[in-house]
């Protein structure tokens, strides 16, 4: 049972989410909504300075579990003594380095909550400080595109005793609420989490919190999650992504070179365990990988139209319906096809008249 003072705190945070106390909508799912949480950031996310190595992740896990949420923390790294130590906390990483790995990790794990604390190393190392907040904005855009069902909790940077970081931290933190407001105005579930309760007494060294500091971080992320729940933002985790195997034996649908640029070819390649062969089917009819959508090039509908990766935009050229053991694009009436039933790695997919051939068959496989 939650303590009696929890509800006012939730109301205050709900207001920060862009809803008033009177206008908080009932949660679409109860507080026992399963959570697939990705802690995303640098060494503070990893937990440097904590006695257990868990950082804020350990106490946050306990708080969310006490609320009744079935929990799964996710990420490519494992650190700390907690029973569920998965995370994406990369020591020493700057904003652009997290951006470089985000699409693959978000595609693989499809979290419905992301806790983001990033920028400390940019400021501490005086790295492109003038663009730091713009790069944070771009990263938040990237996360919401790759995980559109997720609630993204964007934290202000915690206090430090680093002269380099401290000269920039206030201005960087002041930019974050506006980034969040703009994301909310665009209909995205992004919330601001204020870490100003930490003081220099909560530090283990110049940059990293101690156990009391990490507890305060956990408390703040917990309040943000509760507020998102009260606002109806929390959604059941999406089905895990999976490989899509061609009817041509041993070949899978693959994003060329794990690229994320618009226009990257979607091709067949020998099946393997890589994020660029993981695909998620969304309720809007899109197939997504690496944070982007399977797309018929140039809105083409003719036989031979190449298929590529492109930013999701809701267009008919990005809709794929199950059809006769494969996928059909309803705008063209044509099917996702391996040209000439080629067995060569790197064969770019195309649209072609539906014919039921093995080169138009696609089977979803369990990843890994």
N, C-alpha and C positions, 0 to 999 in steps of 0.2 A: 504494500500500500504506500502511495506517495505521501510525503509529509504535507502538512496543511499549507506551507508557504510555497509549494511548487506551482500552484495555479497562477498566482500573480506574476511569477517569473515567466511562465509560458506566455501569459498575455502580453507582457512587455516585449518578449522576443517576437511574438506573432506580429506585433505592430511593426517591428523592424523588417518583417517579411513583406510588408505592404498591405496588411489587413488590420483593421481596427479591432478593439476588443469586442465591440458589438457585431463586427462583420466577420468574425472568425467562422468559417464554414466547418461543419462537422467533418471529421476525418473520413475519407472514403474507405479506409480500412482501420480496424481497431489497433490499439497499441501493441498487439501481438503480431503485427505485420512482419514477415520475415525480412531481415536486413542483410544485404550483401554489401559490406562496407569496404571501401578502398581508402586507406590512409595514404595520402599522396604528398610528397614533399622531399625534404633533405634530411640531414642528420637529426633534426629535432623531431621529425616524424619517426625516424629510426629509433630514437630514444637515448642518444648520447647524453650522459650526465645522470641518468636514473640508476638506482641501485640494482634494479632487476633487468635493465635493458628494454623494458616494455614502453618506457616513455609515457605519453598520454594514452596509448592504446590499451594498456591493461585496465586502468580504472574506467575508461570509457566502455570497454567490453562489459565489465561488471555492471555498470549502471544501465546499459541498454538491456542486458539480460534480466536485470531486476525489474525492468519495466514490462517484461513479458515477451520481448522480441526473440524469436529464433535467430541465431546469429551466425554469420560466416564472414570473417575478415579475409580479404583477398589481395593478392599482389604477387609479384615474382620473387620477392625476398622474404626471408623468415628470420626474425630476430627477437630475443628476449625469452623470459622464462614462462610466459603465458601459454596456455594450451592451444591458442589459435594465433600464432605469431606472424601470419602473412601480412605483407604491407608493401608499399612502394616508396619507402623512405631511403633516398640515395644520398649518402654522406658527401658533402662537398658540391652537390649539384646546384646549378643556377636555373633560372626560369626556362631558358631555351633548351637546357639539357633534359629537363622534365618533359617539355613539349615534344622532344624528339622520341621519347619512348611512350608517350601517353596513348597514342592511337592503338598501338599493338596491345598494350596492357588492358585498356578499356574494352577493346574488341574481344579479347580472350575472356575477361571475367564479367563484363556487363554488370557492374555494381549498381545498386539503386540508391546508395549514399556515397558521396566522395567528401572526405575531409581534407582540405587543402591549406597548407601553410608553407609558403615558398617566397623567396626573395632575400633571405638573410645573407646568403653568400654573394649575391649581386651587390648588395650595399656594403657588406664588410670588405669586399675586395675592390670597391669603387668601379664595378664592371658596368659600363654603359648605363649609369644611374639615370641619365636623362630620359631613357626609354623604358625604364623598369616597369612603371605602372602600365604603359602601353603594352608591354610584353605580357604582363599579368592578364590584362584584358583579353589579349589574343589567346592565351592559354585557357582562360575560362570559356571563351567561345569554342575552343577546340574540344574541351571536355564535354560541354553540353551537346556538341554535334556528335561526338563519338558515343555518348551515353545519354540520349535524349530522355530516357525515362528516369534518370537519376536526379536526386536532390544534391546540389553542390554547395557545401558549406565553406565559404572563403574566409579565412582567419586573417586578422591583422597580425603583424609581426610582434613577437614578444619583446620585451625590454632587453637590452644588453648593456654591457659596460665597455663595449668596443667603441672607441672614439670615431672610427670610420663609419660604422653602421649608424651610430646614434645621430650623426650629423644629417643623415638622409631619412631616417626611419619615420619621423613625424610626417613629412610630406608624402612619403609612400603610403603610409597608413591612411592619411586623409583622402587619398584617391580611391581607396577600396569601396567605401559606401556608394560612391557614384557609379562605379563599375557594376555593383550589385543592382542598383536601381535601374540602370539601363538594361541589364539582363532580365530583370523582372518585367520591365515595360515591353520587352520582346516576347513575353510569355514563358520565360524559362524559370525553372525552380532553382534559383540561386539565392543564397542568404548570406548575410554578413555575420561573422562571429567575432566579437570584440574580446581581445586578449589583454586589455589594459589592466586587468586585476593583478597581473604578475608584477612584482617589484624586483629590485636587484637582490633582495633577500631570498628570492625564489630561484636564484641561479646557482649552478654548480661550477660554472666558469664564465668567461666573458660572454659566451653566446648561448649556452645550453641550460635549460631549466634543471633544477634538482627535483626530488620527488614531490615536494610541495608545489613547485611550479607546474609540473606535469599534471598533478591532480587538478589544479586550477584550469589548465587547458582542457582536460577531460570534462570538467564541469561545464565549461563554455560550449564545447561541441555537443555535450549531452543536452543542454538547454536548446541549442539550435535544432537538434533532431526532434525534441519534444514539440517545439514550435512548428516545425514542418509537418509533424503528425497532426497537430491541432488544425493546421491550415489545409489538411487534406492532400498534402503533397506526396506522402509516402505511398509507393506502389509496390505490389509484389514483384520480386525480382523476375526479370525476363528469363526465358529459357536460355540455357547456356548455348553459346555458339557451337557450330559443328562443321566438320569438313563436308563438302559436297562432292561426291565421286561421280565421275562420268560413267556412262554405259560402256565406254572404252576402257578396258580393264587396266587398273593401276594408275589411272589419271584422275586428278582432282581439279576443281575450279580454283584458280590461283591468281593473286594480284602480283603482276610482274615486279620482281625485285622488292616486294613489300613497300612499294611506293605509295605515297599519299597525295601526290599532285593530281589535280584534275586532268583527265585524259590518259591516266596510266592504264595500260592494256590489261584486260582480264582474259586469262588464257588457261590452257590445260598444262599441268605439270605433274610429274610423278608425285604421288601422295606422300606427305611427310608431316611432321608436327611443327607447324609454323603459324603465327598469327595471320599471315597473308593467305592461309587456306581455311580460315575460320569465318563462317558466314552466319548471320542471324536474320531470320525472317521476322519482319515487323507487321503489325496489324494493318498498316497502310499499304501493304502489298510490296514493299521494298525488300530487297536483299542487300545487307550491309556488311562491309568488312573495312577494317582500318579507318573507321569513322566516316566512311562515305558509301555511296549507293552504286549498285549495278545499274548501268546507264547505256541506252542505245544511242550511239554517237550522233550528235547533231540533230536529235529528234527524228532520225531517219526511220523509215518504215519499209524500205525496199529490201529484197533479198541481198545478203552480203553486207548489210550495215554492221559495222564493227561494234563490239560491246566493250565498255571501258568502266573505269571508276570515276565518279564525279560527285561533287558536293550534293547532298540531298536537297531537293527543291520542291518536291511534291508533284512533279510533272508526270504525264502519262508515259513518257519514255523510260521511267524508272519503276514501273509497276510490272510485277511478274506473278502470274497466277499458275498454281499447279495444274498441269494438263497432261494427261496420257503418260504419266511417269516422268514428266519433265516440267519445264517452265515456258509459259506462253506470255508474250507481251500483248495485252489486249488492244493497245493503240494501233499496232501493225497487223495483229492477227497471226504473227509469226512466232516461231519457237527459238529458244536458246540452243545453239547448234555448234558442234565442232566441225569446222570446214573439212569436207572430203573424208570424214572419219579419221583424220590424221592422228597418228600415235606419237608424233614428235613433241617433245617438251617445247613450250613457248608458242603453241598454236593459238592465236587470238580467236576468241569466240565471236560469233556473228548471229544475226537474225536470218532465219530461213523458213520457207514453207514447212509447216508441221507435217511430218511424215512417219512418225513413230519409230524411226531408226534408233539404233543403239547410241548414235552420236547425238541424240536429243534426249537421252535418258539421264536423269540425275538423281542420285540417292544420298540422303543425309546420313552421315556416319557420326558416331561419337568421337569427339576430339581426343587426342592424346594417345 
